[in-house]
Amino acid sequence: MNFFYQQKNIKYLYFLVAFVYAIGLFMNLMENDSAQHATMAMRMYLNDNLFELYKGPNPYLDKPHMHFWLAAISFKIFGLYEWAYRIPAILFTILGAYSVYQLTKKLYDISVAHYGTLIFLTSQSIILANHDVRTDAVLTGATIFAIWLLFEYISTRKIIHIILGTIGMGISFSTKGFYGVGIICFSLLSHIIYTKKYKVLLSYKILIGLAVFFISIIPILYAYYVQFGWEGVNFILWNQNVNRITATGFKQNSPDYFFFFHSLLWVFLPWAFLMYYGMFYQLKKWVKNKFKLTEGVEFLTLGGVLITLLIISFSKFKLPHYLNPLLTLLSVFTAGVLYNLKKDQQQKTLKIFLGIVYFIATMLTIAVLLILFFTFNTLNTLIIICSLTLFLVVLFTLLKKAELQKKIVINSVLLMIFVNVVLNAYFYPELLQYQGGLNMSKIITEHNIDVNNIYHYENNYSWTLDYYTKRNTPTITKEEIQNSNKEIWLFVNSEKVVNQLLKDGFKIEEKLAADHFRVTRLNLKFLNPNRRVSQLSKVYLLKIKTYF
């Protein structure tokens, strides 16, 4: 199995990675954020209104419009399909992968440029971000694109690089505010300070870049102004960042200052151990050289990552996917670690990390076997054959002798392909069938219920119900039901709400139920088929008698 170790066959690794992503394109949407964002983009498309964002019936004063614009445009071109919603994420991930390749080649060597790209594309959180699509895929691609081209500008002073780089920065801002812009600035300033290229900041071309950036964010500022006035403009330019850090408007979800550092262990799986060692290895070199410019040490990636991690670690609202834009820099950095370890002839260290790859492969293989045979018990022959084939490829590649650096990368890439083919082709499709809104949309079709008579009751929202009925389901209050004389079907998400409706004097003429589980909150009891029923709740569709 020396096949994958031959440089000319690197394209087949990309083909297998693309296969993983392609499977993810066609899955059902996942609640909450992915289905919510798709539904918000669907509203834009159905209403032909790109300048107003709504979350259910409420104006949405949070993330900027770019992700939703791209999804709505994709719906306009291709129709209301899950894969159409995911197309912009895939395209920006490809842009990110290409930018990682170019940056790795410039910072280190062309011999490890493909390593950087493959590390990025097989990081677990990046694969997840392309089927559980939120704003992060667009943000990640735009951010690293800007870093790459602005780094090129520092090296070449060509005006085309600063123009394209600041357009990328503008797209980053237009996707998630100043977070991506901060990562870009921290990275570039770290590089400038470390290399002492201060003169680059004194050029008139910087003013051109700032002008291009401002022009590129005008559509977003205008959209906020149209919907919210100057309050909206002030929000995106200032309050959004403060609110995230202080958890204003959010429930504080993690007081752990090391949350992002240990989250990287799975977000950047299987590369995190090598990356953390590389940080120690590079910083140790730099310190031994008395903080001077040191061969094999660069701060474009290292400085950008560490400064960002330090700042966001003090935020009172933390989620793992906030790390995604940093994974591009970490992929470049980790490819550089492999390059430096080989260059410094650190064979013993490389052997240790190969051993870690063997350990991770063993643990993940056990996890995959448990998923295949002890979760949903719905395996078909094709899944078994495909999984077994990929497992044998991983096994034979692990056993083959080859250069340590190549073995670490290729074995890890094949391992993540094996794991995520199982997840994307089998586990997630089965898991997502337990979403109540999705199940209820099927029941609505089976019973031939007119969707125009369906309402969310007060705050009982379901984004999958909206998306799969291809309608932004309106909400209705108790008073509005009492004053209505038309047929009304209410979607409610608990038995408690049903009982309250009965206490309030409403007559339920028909009651349809569907199983529901919050799929983003997996636990062992749910994964155990024998105990799963105890973890399920119900959602209901109630036909209400509207005359008293």
C-alpha positions as semicolon CSV with decimal commas, in nm:
position;residue;x (nm);y (nm);z (nm)
1;M;0,000;0,000;0,000
2;N;0,277;0,242;-0,103
3;F;0,025;0,392;-0,345
4;F;-0,062;0,696;-0,133
5;Y;0,301;0,764;-0,045
6;Q;0,386;0,847;-0,406
7;Q;0,371;1,221;-0,470
8;K;0,186;1,181;-0,800
9;N;-0,100;1,004;-0,621
10;I;-0,173;1,286;-0,376
11;K;-0,475;1,367;-0,595
12;Y;-0,642;1,043;-0,483
13;L;-0,631;1,159;-0,123
14;Y;-0,809;1,476;-0,231
15;F;-1,063;1,263;-0,416
16;L;-1,139;1,063;-0,100
17;V;-1,165;1,382;0,106
18;A;-1,405;1,523;-0,156
19;F;-1,608;1,202;-0,128
20;V;-1,655;1,264;0,245
21;Y;-1,769;1,621;0,184
22;A;-1,999;1,514;-0,100
23;I;-2,183;1,268;0,124
24;G;-2,238;1,546;0,378
25;L;-2,402;1,767;0,115
26;F;-2,716;1,555;0,101
27;M;-2,796;1,500;0,468
28;N;-3,100;1,650;0,640
29;L;-3,041;1,979;0,817
30;M;-2,944;1,976;1,183
31;E;-3,115;2,184;1,450
32;N;-3,060;2,428;1,598
33;D;-2,825;2,671;1,420
34;S;-2,790;2,506;1,079
35;A;-3,164;2,458;1,028
36;Q;-3,231;2,802;1,177
37;H;-2,987;2,974;0,940
38;A;-3,126;2,783;0,641
39;T;-3,478;2,889;0,737
40;M;-3,370;3,253;0,771
41;A;-3,209;3,238;0,425
42;M;-3,523;3,068;0,293
43;R;-3,731;3,364;0,418
44;M;-3,502;3,600;0,223
45;Y;-3,550;3,388;-0,088
46;L;-3,927;3,342;-0,054
47;N;-3,990;3,709;0,031
48;D;-3,735;3,835;-0,221
49;N;-3,596;4,061;0,054
50;L;-3,220;4,051;0,113
51;F;-3,201;4,348;0,346
52;E;-3,406;4,224;0,641
53;L;-3,313;3,930;0,861
54;Y;-3,569;3,755;1,081
55;K;-3,540;3,472;1,329
56;G;-3,893;3,338;1,327
57;P;-4,118;3,644;1,365
58;N;-3,848;3,854;1,532
59;P;-3,596;4,092;1,371
60;Y;-3,251;3,934;1,395
61;L;-2,993;4,175;1,536
62;D;-2,691;3,947;1,560
63;K;-2,475;3,799;1,285
64;P;-2,427;3,994;0,960
65;H;-2,599;3,904;0,636
66;M;-2,327;3,753;0,414
67;H;-2,385;3,386;0,499
68;F;-2,761;3,431;0,458
69;W;-2,720;3,622;0,132
70;L;-2,505;3,348;-0,016
71;A;-2,751;3,076;0,093
72;A;-3,049;3,272;-0,042
73;I;-2,872;3,325;-0,375
74;S;-2,792;2,954;-0,388
75;F;-3,162;2,876;-0,324
76;K;-3,250;3,118;-0,604
77;I;-3,019;2,936;-0,846
78;F;-3,072;2,574;-0,745
79;G;-3,394;2,558;-0,543
80;L;-3,473;2,475;-0,179
81;Y;-3,243;2,178;-0,132
82;E;-3,012;2,095;0,156
83;W;-2,717;2,069;-0,083
84;A;-2,798;2,413;-0,224
85;Y;-2,778;2,560;0,127
86;R;-2,437;2,397;0,176
87;I;-2,283;2,501;-0,159
88;P;-2,145;2,839;-0,037
89;A;-1,981;2,667;0,261
90;I;-1,814;2,413;0,033
91;L;-1,691;2,685;-0,205
92;F;-1,540;2,891;0,077
93;T;-1,380;2,580;0,224
94;I;-1,215;2,516;-0,113
95;L;-1,099;2,879;-0,115
96;G;-0,963;2,829;0,237
97;A;-0,784;2,509;0,138
98;Y;-0,618;2,681;-0,158
99;S;-0,514;2,973;0,062
100;V;-0,366;2,731;0,318
101;Y;-0,168;2,564;0,038
102;Q;-0,027;2,894;-0,083
103;L;0,055;3,019;0,266
104;T;0,223;2,694;0,368
105;K;0,434;2,704;0,052
106;K;0,540;3,064;0,121
107;L;0,607;3,028;0,494
108;Y;0,772;2,686;0,487
109;D;0,826;2,482;0,172
110;I;0,635;2,349;-0,126
111;S;0,716;1,996;-0,007
112;V;0,468;2,037;0,283
113;A;0,214;2,263;0,109
114;H;-0,023;1,973;0,039
115;Y;0,018;1,864;0,401
116;G;-0,120;2,198;0,518
117;T;-0,423;2,165;0,291
118;L;-0,493;1,803;0,387
119;I;-0,456;1,883;0,757
120;F;-0,711;2,161;0,718
121;L;-0,960;1,956;0,515
122;T;-0,949;1,657;0,751
123;S;-0,977;1,851;1,077
124;Q;-1,293;1,722;1,241
125;S;-1,455;2,060;1,297
126;I;-1,401;2,166;0,934
127;I;-1,569;1,850;0,805
128;L;-1,855;1,907;1,049
129;A;-1,888;2,273;0,944
130;N;-1,965;2,167;0,587
131;H;-2,276;1,970;0,673
132;D;-2,380;2,137;1,000
133;V;-2,347;2,467;0,813
134;R;-2,345;2,792;1,007
135;T;-2,155;3,113;0,936
136;D;-1,819;2,957;1,014
137;A;-1,728;2,801;0,679
138;V;-1,764;3,131;0,491
139;L;-1,583;3,315;0,773
140;T;-1,298;3,063;0,775
141;G;-1,239;3,073;0,400
142;A;-1,257;3,452;0,376
143;T;-1,027;3,505;0,677
144;I;-0,742;3,284;0,557
145;F;-0,779;3,421;0,202
146;A;-0,726;3,771;0,341
147;I;-0,429;3,663;0,556
148;W;-0,260;3,492;0,262
149;L;-0,296;3,785;0,022
150;L;-0,205;4,052;0,277
151;F;0,102;3,846;0,367
152;E;0,182;3,844;-0,004
153;Y;0,144;4,222;-0,003
154;I;0,394;4,256;0,281
155;S;0,639;4,045;0,078
156;T;0,582;4,198;-0,268
157;R;0,414;4,539;-0,206
158;K;0,193;4,468;-0,509
159;I;-0,128;4,668;-0,493
160;I;-0,340;4,379;-0,631
161;H;-0,258;4,178;-0,320
162;I;-0,376;4,445;-0,078
163;I;-0,693;4,504;-0,281
164;L;-0,787;4,135;-0,292
165;G;-0,678;4,087;0,069
166;T;-0,894;4,369;0,202
167;I;-1,190;4,245;-0,003
168;G;-1,141;3,911;0,175
169;M;-1,130;4,101;0,504
170;G;-1,454;4,275;0,409
171;I;-1,625;3,941;0,342
172;S;-1,496;3,815;0,677
173;F;-1,646;4,120;0,853
174;S;-1,969;4,080;0,657
175;T;-2,001;3,723;0,785
176;K;-1,933;3,757;1,158
177;G;-1,831;4,111;1,237
178;F;-1,487;4,202;1,367
179;Y;-1,390;3,853;1,488
180;G;-1,234;3,748;1,157
181;V;-1,087;4,096;1,109
182;G;-0,920;4,064;1,448
183;I;-0,761;3,731;1,354
184;I;-0,631;3,884;1,029
185;C;-0,484;4,188;1,205
186;F;-0,330;3,989;1,491
187;S;-0,160;3,755;1,245
188;L;-0,021;4,026;1,019
189;L;0,094;4,252;1,303
190;S;0,266;3,957;1,472
191;H;0,450;3,888;1,146
192;I;0,543;4,254;1,093
193;I;0,674;4,297;1,449
194;Y;0,866;3,969;1,443
195;T;1,029;4,040;1,106
196;K;1,060;4,415;1,177
197;K;0,898;4,512;0,845
198;Y;0,748;4,829;0,990
199;K;0,797;5,030;0,671
200;V;0,510;4,840;0,510
201;L;0,274;5,033;0,735
202;L;0,392;5,371;0,604
203;S;0,291;5,321;0,241
204;Y;-0,002;5,508;0,079
205;K;-0,121;5,164;-0,036
206;I;-0,241;5,100;0,319
207;L;-0,490;5,384;0,273
208;I;-0,608;5,224;-0,051
209;G;-0,655;4,895;0,133
210;L;-0,856;5,065;0,408
211;A;-1,072;5,234;0,146
212;V;-1,136;4,901;-0,030
213;F;-1,225;4,739;0,303
214;F;-1,471;5,017;0,385
215;I;-1,631;4,999;0,039
216;S;-1,663;4,620;0,070
217;I;-1,860;4,645;0,398
218;I;-2,099;4,920;0,282
219;P;-2,367;4,666;0,171
220;I;-2,370;4,517;0,523
221;L;-2,384;4,855;0,694
222;Y;-2,666;4,957;0,461
223;A;-2,860;4,639;0,538
224;Y;-2,832;4,705;0,913
225;Y;-2,940;5,065;0,856
226;V;-3,243;4,962;0,646
227;Q;-3,373;4,727;0,915
228;F;-3,256;4,886;1,239
229;G;-3,143;5,241;1,160
230;W;-2,828;5,377;1,320
231;E;-2,876;5,139;1,613
232;G;-2,804;4,850;1,375
233;V;-2,491;5,017;1,235
234;N;-2,366;5,086;1,588
235;F;-2,438;4,726;1,682
236;I;-2,225;4,567;1,410
237;L;-1,943;4,819;1,447
238;W;-1,923;4,798;1,826
239;N;-2,191;4,634;2,040
240;Q;-2,178;4,288;1,882
241;N;-1,818;4,235;1,991
242;V;-1,879;4,367;2,344
243;N;-2,196;4,159;2,382
244;R;-2,015;3,837;2,289
245;I;-1,730;3,902;2,530
246;T;-1,956;4,001;2,821
247;A;-2,236;3,753;2,734
248;T;-2,482;4,043;2,718
249;G;-2,801;3,902;2,566
250;F;-2,659;3,550;2,602
251;K;-2,658;3,302;2,884
252;Q;-2,302;3,269;3,016
253;N;-2,209;2,918;2,910
254;S;-1,851;2,862;3,023
255;P;-1,643;3,025;3,299
256;D;-1,355;2,792;3,198
257;Y;-1,062;3,003;3,077
258;F;-0,907;2,691;2,919
259;F;-1,225;2,596;2,729
260;F;-1,079;2,667;2,383
261;F;-0,745;2,504;2,461
262;H;-0,899;2,166;2,550
263;S;-1,173;2,200;2,284
264;L;-0,894;2,202;2,026
265;L;-0,824;1,837;2,114
266;W;-1,140;1,733;1,927
267;V;-1,196;2,038;1,704
268;F;-0,848;1,988;1,553
269;L;-0,860;1,609;1,572
270;P;-0,632;1,424;1,490
271;W;-0,367;1,697;1,461
272;A;-0,394;1,870;1,799
273;F;-0,115;1,682;1,982
274;L;0,135;1,752;1,707
275;M;0,025;2,115;1,697
276;Y;0,064;2,166;2,072
277;Y;0,407;2,006;2,071
278;G;0,498;2,226;1,776
279;M;0,409;2,538;1,974
280;F;0,643;2,428;2,252
281;Y;0,913;2,331;2,001
282;Q;0,898;2,658;1,807
283;L;0,877;2,884;2,112
284;K;1,165;2,700;2,278
285;K;1,380;2,767;1,969
286;W;1,286;3,133;1,975
287;V;1,361;3,175;2,345
288;K;1,698;2,998;2,310
289;N;1,780;3,241;2,033
290;K;1,706;3,531;2,272
291;F;1,382;3,631;2,101
292;K;1,554;3,716;1,775
293;L;1,447;3,621;1,422
294;T;1,493;3,243;1,427
295;E;1,514;2,995;1,141
296;G;1,213;2,764;1,140
297;V;1,004;2,997;1,358
298;E;0,734;3,224;1,217
299;F;0,474;3,431;1,398
300;L;0,216;3,492;1,126
301;T;0,035;3,177;1,238
302;L;0,167;3,138;1,591
303;G;0,110;3,499;1,693
304;G;-0,233;3,520;1,532
305;V;-0,352;3,202;1,703
306;L;-0,212;3,270;2,051
307;I;-0,331;3,631;2,070
308;T;-0,680;3,535;1,952
309;L;-0,700;3,243;2,194
310;L;-0,592;3,465;2,482
311;I;-0,862;3,723;2,405
312;I;-1,154;3,490;2,340
313;S;-1,067;3,280;2,646
314;F;-1,186;3,572;2,860
315;S;-1,521;3,580;2,680
316;K;-1,813;3,469;2,894
317;F;-1,984;3,305;2,597
318;K;-1,784;3,027;2,432
319;L;-1,862;2,767;2,167
320;P;-1,618;2,523;2,000
321;H;-1,691;2,640;1,645
322;Y;-1,544;2,982;1,730
323;L;-1,210;2,806;1,675
324;N;-1,277;2,722;1,309
325;P;-1,114;3,034;1,158
326;L;-0,800;2,954;1,359
327;L;-0,777;2,602;1,214
328;T;-0,648;2,735;0,883
329;L;-0,353;2,901;1,060
330;L;-0,301;2,592;1,276
331;S;-0,297;2,373;0,964
332;V;-0,022;2,586;0,810
333;F;0,164;2,583;1,140
334;T;0,131;2,205;1,187
335;A;0,260;2,137;0,836
336;G;0,552;2,361;0,931
337;V;0,612;2,158;1,246
338;L;0,646;1,843;1,036
339;Y;0,881;2,025;0,800
340;N;1,102;2,149;1,085
341;L;1,110;1,816;1,268
342;K;1,233;1,647;0,952
343;K;1,478;1,926;0,876
344;D;1,615;1,914;1,232
345;Q;1,639;1,533;1,206
346;Q;1,408;1,477;1,503
347;Q;1,341;1,115;1,410
348;K;1,271;1,008;1,767
349;T;1,005;1,277;1,805
350;L;0,847;1,183;1,473
351;K;0,834;0,818;1,587
352;I;0,654;0,926;1,905
353;F;0,393;1,109;1,702
354;L;0,351;0,814;1,470
355;G;0,283;0,612;1,783
356;I;0,019;0,869;1,883
357;V;-0,138;0,825;1,538
358;Y;-0,154;0,448;1,600
359;F;-0,322;0,512;1,937
360;I;-0,576;0,757;1,793
361;A;-0,645;0,515;1,506
362;T;-0,715;0,235;1,754
363;M;-0,949;0,448;1,965
364;L;-1,138;0,588;1,666
365;T;-1,171;0,245;1,506
366;I;-1,329;0,111;1,825
367;A;-1,564;0,412;1,827
368;V;-1,657;0,350;1,463
369;L;-1,730;-0,018;1,530
370;L;-1,955;0,079;1,821
371;I;-2,136;0,330;1,599
372;L;-2,180;0,077;1,319
373;F;-2,299;-0,219;1,522
374;F;-2,440;-0,089;1,850
375;T;-2,631;0,234;1,782
376;F;-2,909;0,230;1,522
377;N;-2,895;-0,131;1,401
378;T;-2,996;-0,028;1,048
379;L;-2,680;-0,121;0,862
380;N;-2,701;-0,209;0,496
381;T;-2,455;-0,407;0,284
382;L;-2,318;-0,103;0,100
383;I;-2,222;0,075;0,425
384;I;-2,051;-0,238;0,556
385;I;-1,853;-0,293;0,233
386;C;-1,750;0,072;0,208
387;S;-1,646;0,091;0,575
388;L;-1,454;-0,237;0,560
389;T;-1,271;-0,128;0,245
390;L;-1,163;0,201;0,398
391;F;-1,062;0,027;0,721
392;L;-0,839;-0,214;0,529
393;V;-0,682;0,077;0,339
394;V;-0,602;0,249;0,669
395;L;-0,470;-0,074;0,822
396;F;-0,241;-0,165;0,532
397;T;-0,111;0,191;0,506
398;L;-0,032;0,194;0,876
399;L;0,166;-0,127;0,842
400;K;0,371;-0,016;0,541
401;K;0,719;0,125;0,588
402;A;0,765;0,481;0,469
403;E;0,918;0,813;0,563
404;L;0,789;0,908;0,911
405;Q;0,667;1,252;0,810
406;K;0,459;1,107;0,527
407;K;0,325;0,824;0,741
408;I;0,197;1,067;1,005
409;V;0,011;1,278;0,750
410;I;-0,121;1,010;0,514
411;N;-0,228;0,770;0,788
412;S;-0,408;1,052;0,973
413;V;-0,581;1,170;0,656
414;L;-0,699;0,819;0,567
415;L;-0,813;0,764;0,925
416;M;-1,032;1,076;0,919
417;I;-1,173;0,977;0,580
418;F;-1,267;0,635;0,723
419;V;-1,427;0,786;1,036
420;N;-1,622;1,055;0,853
421;V;-1,751;0,830;0,575
422;V;-1,916;0,628;0,853
423;L;-2,042;0,942;1,026
424;N;-2,172;1,113;0,712
425;A;-2,309;0,807;0,534
426;Y;-2,459;0,627;0,833
427;F;-2,450;0,788;1,178
428;Y;-2,572;1,142;1,108
429;P;-2,847;1,042;0,862
430;E;-2,986;0,805;1,124
431;L;-2,942;1,052;1,411
432;L;-3,117;1,337;1,230
433;Q;-3,432;1,127;1,187
434;Y;-3,502;1,194;1,555
435;Q;-3,567;1,564;1,500
436;G;-3,928;1,639;1,583
437;G;-3,981;1,911;1,324
438;L;-3,850;1,691;1,045
439;N;-4,071;1,401;1,155
440;M;-4,373;1,626;1,182
441;S;-4,320;1,760;0,830
442;K;-4,347;1,401;0,704
443;I;-4,668;1,349;0,903
444;I;-4,812;1,670;0,757
445;T;-4,748;1,538;0,406
446;E;-4,893;1,194;0,488
447;H;-5,214;1,350;0,630
448;N;-5,237;1,602;0,346
449;I;-5,270;1,892;0,591
450;D;-5,274;2,240;0,438
451;V;-4,954;2,406;0,565
452;N;-5,127;2,745;0,550
453;N;-5,335;2,637;0,850
454;I;-5,031;2,548;1,062
455;Y;-4,895;2,782;1,330
456;H;-4,627;2,782;1,593
457;Y;-4,796;2,832;1,929
458;E;-4,638;3,137;2,090
459;N;-4,267;3,050;2,137
460;N;-4,276;2,683;2,028
461;Y;-4,047;2,714;1,724
462;S;-3,909;2,436;1,506
463;W;-3,668;2,534;1,230
464;T;-3,678;2,193;1,065
465;L;-4,058;2,211;1,051
466;D;-4,032;2,544;0,870
467;Y;-3,762;2,434;0,629
468;Y;-3,919;2,101;0,534
469;T;-4,264;2,252;0,486
470;K;-4,089;2,524;0,279
471;R;-4,270;2,794;0,473
472;N;-4,191;3,040;0,749
473;T;-4,459;2,916;0,988
474;P;-4,626;3,212;1,162
475;T;-4,682;3,224;1,536
476;I;-5,021;3,262;1,694
477;T;-5,124;3,360;2,047
478;K;-5,402;3,232;2,268
479;E;-5,607;3,546;2,204
480;E;-5,564;3,520;1,827
481;I;-5,686;3,159;1,833
482;Q;-5,994;3,260;2,031
483;N;-6,077;3,528;1,774
484;S;-6,025;3,303;1,474
485;N;-6,293;3,124;1,275
486;K;-6,065;2,920;1,046
487;E;-5,910;2,576;1,079
488;I;-5,598;2,595;1,297
489;W;-5,327;2,338;1,353
490;L;-5,084;2,422;1,635
491;F;-4,727;2,296;1,655
492;V;-4,622;2,256;2,019
493;N;-4,308;2,099;2,158
494;S;-4,417;1,944;2,486
495;E;-4,700;1,763;2,666
496;K;-4,693;2,045;2,921
497;V;-4,809;2,294;2,657
498;V;-5,085;2,054;2,545
499;N;-5,214;2,031;2,901
500;Q;-5,203;2,408;2,940
501;L;-5,410;2,451;2,625
502;L;-5,671;2,215;2,768
503;K;-5,671;2,410;3,096
504;D;-5,726;2,729;2,897
505;G;-6,045;2,580;2,755
506;F;-5,933;2,486;2,405
507;K;-6,086;2,178;2,240
508;I;-5,838;1,951;2,061
509;E;-6,013;1,776;1,773
510;E;-5,707;1,586;1,649
511;K;-5,364;1,522;1,798
512;L;-5,063;1,405;1,596
513;A;-4,734;1,322;1,768
514;A;-4,374;1,268;1,660
515;D;-4,061;1,163;1,846
516;H;-3,799;1,428;1,918
517;F;-3,444;1,443;2,049
518;R;-3,209;1,744;2,067
519;V;-2,946;1,588;1,838
520;T;-2,671;1,835;1,931
521;R;-2,686;1,708;2,290
522;L;-2,593;1,346;2,245
523;N;-2,554;1,122;2,548
524;L;-2,475;0,756;2,605
525;K;-2,832;0,670;2,703
526;F;-2,959;0,789;2,367
527;L;-2,686;0,603;2,178
528;N;-2,787;0,282;2,355
529;P;-3,085;0,141;2,157
530;N;-3,219;-0,028;2,470
531;R;-3,241;0,300;2,661
532;R;-3,315;0,541;2,377
533;V;-3,689;0,560;2,434
534;S;-3,628;0,711;2,779
535;Q;-3,443;1,001;2,615
536;L;-3,707;1,087;2,358
537;S;-3,966;1,358;2,399
538;K;-4,267;1,437;2,181
539;V;-4,374;1,722;1,959
540;Y;-4,738;1,763;1,866
541;L;-4,957;1,900;1,592
542;L;-5,299;1,985;1,735
543;K;-5,615;2,061;1,542
544;I;-5,792;2,322;1,752
545;K;-6,164;2,380;1,764
546;T;-6,180;2,758;1,721
547;Y;-6,543;2,829;1,816
548;F;-6,665;2,828;2,174
